Amino acid sequence: MSPGIDFNYDLIEGYSEKDINTIPHAYQAGPQTELLYKQLREMKDGGTFIMVAPPNPFRCPPGPYERVSMIAEYFKKHKPNSRIMIFDAKDKFSKQGLFTEGWDELYGNMIEWIPKSSGGLVTRVNVAAKSVHTDFYDEKADVLNIIPAQKAANLAFKAGLTDESGWCPINQHTFESSIHSSIHVIGDASISGTMPKSGHSSSSQAKMCAAAIVSLEKGWSMPSTKNVNTCYSLVGDSYGISVAAVYEMRNGQIKPVEGAGGVSPKEASPAFRSQEALYARGWYKSITSDIWHS
Ligand SMILES: Cc1cc2nc3c(=O)[nH]c(=O)nc-3n(C[C@H](O)[C@H](O)[C@H](O)COP(=O)(O)OP(=O)(O)OC[C@H]3O[C@@H](n4cnc5c(N)ncnc54)[C@H](O)[C@@H]3O)c2cc1C
C-alpha cells in the first residue's frame, strides 16, 4: 500500500474540512490546486496572500516554501504591490537558509516568515473574514492557504495499520507492516526512518519493497537496502536549490549514509542557481518517466 496522507483538522479553532472549498489546502493535487490557482489569479494587486504552514512531520518538507517562492515569482511579474505572510507551526524548515537567501535576493521584503516562537502558531481562523489569529497576530488575507497537520491516509486507519503517531510503523528493511504481516506500506503514510515524505523517497522505497517481497516469497536472503532522495526546489524560475541523501539500514532503521549527500552551497553564483533549476526540471522529467514509463 502507498495510500498517502490525510489531514488533522482538529488543531485550529473555527476551521474544518468543510471549509476547504473556500480556504484550500492544495496539498493533494486536483481540484484543490486548481482552486488556489484561481484565487491567486483573481486576487487584486496589493493583496495579501497568507499561508499557514504545518507542523512536522508532513508531505514534502520544502513544499510550502517552494510554493511561496513560486507565488512570489508570479506576484513580482503581475501583482508587484502584493505581500506574502507565512504563519508557521515550526521554528525551522527544510533548506531554510537557502530559501531565505533566495527570497531576499529575488523578492526583497515581499515575503514575511513568522516562526512559532514569534507568534506563528495559528490557533483560530475566521473563515468568512479570511483572518488568522495567533497569540500575537490578527491578520486578514485576500487569499488564505491553510496546510493542516497531517497523518496517514484514512485507508491506513481503516485497515488498522497506524499506531498512536498517526502513521504506519513498518519493518524498515522490508516495509512490511509491524502490525499486520504480509501487508507492506511505503510512501508518505509509512514511518520510513529519517527519509522525508517525498515522491522521490516513495519511488525509491517502492523498488526496495518490491525486491523485499520477491525475496520473502522465494525464500532468498534479503538484499541490503539502499534508498535515495533528492528534493529540488525552485526559488525562482531560474533559481534552483536542492538537498540530497543516500540511506542505508543501521540498527533496524533507515538512516543517511554519512558524506553521501548535502545541500546546495550558500551564496552561489546566478549561473550555479540557474544550472540547478535546469537539473530540477530534468529530475522531474526523469522521475515521471521512470514511474509512468512515458
Ligand atoms: C506542493 C507539493 C510539492 C511537492 N513537490 C515534490 C517534489 O518536488 N519532489 C518530490 O519528490 N516530492 C514532492 N512532493 C511530495 C509527493 O507528492 C508525495 O510525497 C508523494 O506523492 C507521496 O506518494 P504516496 O504514494 O505516498 O501518496 P500519493 O501520491 O498521495 O498516492 C496515494 C494514492 O492513494 C490513493 N488512495 C488513498 N486512499 C484510497 C482509497 N481508499 N481507495 C483508493 N485509492 C486511495 C490516493 O487517491 C492517491 O492517488 C510534493 C507534494 C506537494 C503537495
The ligand as an SDF file (V2000), in Angstrom:
LIG
                    3D

 53 58  0  0  0  0  0  0  0  0999 V2000
    3.0220   21.1090   -3.3650 C   0  0  0  0  0  0  0  0  0  0  0  0
    3.8050   19.8200   -3.3450 C   0  0  0  0  0  0  0  0  0  0  0  0
    5.0510   19.7550   -3.9430 C   0  0  0  0  0  0  0  0  0  0  0  0
    5.7730   18.5700   -3.9540 C   0  0  0  0  0  0  0  0  0  0  0  0
    6.9910   18.5400   -4.5680 N   0  0  0  0  0  0  0  0  0  0  0  0
    7.7150   17.3950   -4.5620 C   0  0  0  0  0  0  0  0  0  0  0  0
    8.9890   17.3420   -5.2050 C   0  0  0  0  0  0  0  0  0  0  0  0
    9.4500   18.3080   -5.8230 O   0  0  0  0  0  0  0  0  0  0  0  0
    9.6810   16.1810   -5.1380 N   0  0  0  0  0  0  0  0  0  0  0  0
    9.2070   15.0680   -4.5100 C   0  0  0  0  0  0  0  0  0  0  0  0
    9.8950   14.0410   -4.5010 O   0  0  0  0  0  0  0  0  0  0  0  0
    8.0050   15.0900   -3.8830 N   0  0  0  0  0  0  0  0  0  0  0  0
    7.2520   16.2250   -3.8900 C   0  0  0  0  0  0  0  0  0  0  0  0
    6.0230   16.2570   -3.2670 N   0  0  0  0  0  0  0  0  0  0  0  0
    5.6090   15.1040   -2.4350 C   0  0  0  0  0  0  0  0  0  0  0  0
    4.9720   13.9740   -3.2220 C   0  0  0  0  0  0  0  0  0  0  0  0
    3.8940   14.4440   -3.9890 O   0  0  0  0  0  0  0  0  0  0  0  0
    4.4910   12.9080   -2.2370 C   0  0  0  0  0  0  0  0  0  0  0  0
    5.4930   12.6420   -1.2760 O   0  0  0  0  0  0  0  0  0  0  0  0
    4.1520   11.6260   -2.9530 C   0  0  0  0  0  0  0  0  0  0  0  0
    3.0620   11.8500   -3.8400 O   0  0  0  0  0  0  0  0  0  0  0  0
    3.8040   10.5310   -1.9600 C   0  0  0  0  0  0  0  0  0  0  0  0
    3.3840    9.3870   -2.6250 O   0  0  0  0  0  0  0  0  0  0  0  0
    2.3800    8.3960   -1.9170 P   0  0  0  0  0  0  0  0  0  0  0  0
    2.2600    7.2330   -2.8470 O   0  0  0  0  0  0  0  0  0  0  0  0
    2.7800    8.1620   -0.5090 O   0  0  0  0  0  0  0  0  0  0  0  0
    0.9930    9.2190   -1.8370 O   0  0  0  0  0  0  0  0  0  0  0  0
    0.0770    9.7710   -3.0420 P   0  0  0  0  0  0  0  0  0  0  0  0
    0.8960   10.2530   -4.1900 O   0  0  0  0  0  0  0  0  0  0  0  0
   -0.8700   10.7380   -2.3910 O   0  0  0  0  0  0  0  0  0  0  0  0
   -0.7050    8.4990   -3.5480 O   0  0  0  0  0  0  0  0  0  0  0  0
   -1.6870    7.8800   -2.7470 C   0  0  0  0  0  0  0  0  0  0  0  0
   -2.7910    7.4230   -3.6670 C   0  0  0  0  0  0  0  0  0  0  0  0
   -3.6660    6.5660   -2.9440 O   0  0  0  0  0  0  0  0  0  0  0  0
   -4.9760    6.8960   -3.3130 C   0  0  0  0  0  0  0  0  0  0  0  0
   -5.9030    6.4660   -2.2440 N   0  0  0  0  0  0  0  0  0  0  0  0
   -5.9290    6.8210   -0.9370 C   0  0  0  0  0  0  0  0  0  0  0  0
   -6.9600    6.2500   -0.2910 N   0  0  0  0  0  0  0  0  0  0  0  0
   -7.5930    5.4730   -1.2050 C   0  0  0  0  0  0  0  0  0  0  0  0
   -8.7300    4.6180   -1.1410 C   0  0  0  0  0  0  0  0  0  0  0  0
   -9.4180    4.4330   -0.0130 N   0  0  0  0  0  0  0  0  0  0  0  0
   -9.1060    3.9870   -2.2860 N   0  0  0  0  0  0  0  0  0  0  0  0
   -8.4260    4.1650   -3.4520 C   0  0  0  0  0  0  0  0  0  0  0  0
   -7.3400    4.9720   -3.5580 N   0  0  0  0  0  0  0  0  0  0  0  0
   -6.9350    5.6040   -2.4510 C   0  0  0  0  0  0  0  0  0  0  0  0
   -4.9630    8.4070   -3.4570 C   0  0  0  0  0  0  0  0  0  0  0  0
   -6.0510    8.8590   -4.2370 O   0  0  0  0  0  0  0  0  0  0  0  0
   -3.6300    8.6010   -4.1740 C   0  0  0  0  0  0  0  0  0  0  0  0
   -3.7350    8.5050   -5.5680 O   0  0  0  0  0  0  0  0  0  0  0  0
    5.2550   17.4250   -3.3000 C   0  0  0  0  0  0  0  0  0  0  0  0
    3.9880   17.4760   -2.6980 C   0  0  0  0  0  0  0  0  0  0  0  0
    3.2690   18.6670   -2.7260 C   0  0  0  0  0  0  0  0  0  0  0  0
    1.9040   18.6960   -2.0790 C   0  0  0  0  0  0  0  0  0  0  0  0
  1  2  1  0
  2  3  1  0
  2 52  2  0
  3  4  2  0
  4  5  1  0
  4 50  1  0
  5  6  2  0
  6  7  1  0
  6 13  1  0
  7  8  2  0
  7  9  1  0
  9 10  1  0
 10 11  2  0
 10 12  1  0
 12 13  2  0
 13 14  1  0
 14 15  1  0
 14 50  1  0
 15 16  1  0
 16 17  1  0
 16 18  1  0
 18 19  1  0
 18 20  1  0
 20 21  1  0
 20 22  1  0
 22 23  1  0
 23 24  1  0
 24 25  2  0
 24 26  1  0
 24 27  1  0
 27 28  1  0
 28 29  2  0
 28 30  1  0
 28 31  1  0
 31 32  1  0
 32 33  1  0
 33 34  1  0
 33 48  1  0
 34 35  1  0
 35 36  1  0
 35 46  1  0
 36 37  1  0
 36 45  1  0
 37 38  2  0
 38 39  1  0
 39 40  1  0
 39 45  2  0
 40 41  1  0
 40 42  2  0
 42 43  1  0
 43 44  2  0
 44 45  1  0
 46 47  1  0
 46 48  1  0
 48 49  1  0
 50 51  2  0
 51 52  1  0
 52 53  1  0
M  END
$$$$
